[in-house]
Amino acid sequence: MGNSVEWQDITYKETFEEETRGLIRRRQTDSCCKVGDLEGILNSLYIMDGADWVGRGSLQDTILSARIAAYERFIAQWKAEDGNPGNL
C-alpha cells in the first residue's frame, strides 16, 4: 500500500518546490509583481479546484493541491515580511 501513495507524495513535493522556486524568481525579477497579483492567481486555482465536475484524476488533483499550497505559503510569508496581514 505504501507504493500506491508514494508517487503522490513525490509528485506533491516536487510540484510544491518547483512552484515555490518560480514564485521566488518572479518576485525577484518582476518589479510589477505584487501580493494582490498572486492572490488573483490563487483565487483562480481555487476555482479550478472546485470545478472538477468531470474528474481530473489523482495526478492532476495532487499537482493542483501542491500549487495551491505553494501560493498560500508564499503569500503568507510575503505578507509577514511586509508586516501586513491584509491585502496589499
Protein Blocks (a to p, Z undefined) as FASTA:
>chain_A
ZZmmmmmmmmmmmmmmmmmmmmmmmmmmmmkbcfklmmmmmmmmmmmmmmmmnonbjklm
mmmmmmmmmmmmmmmmmmmmnopabdZZ
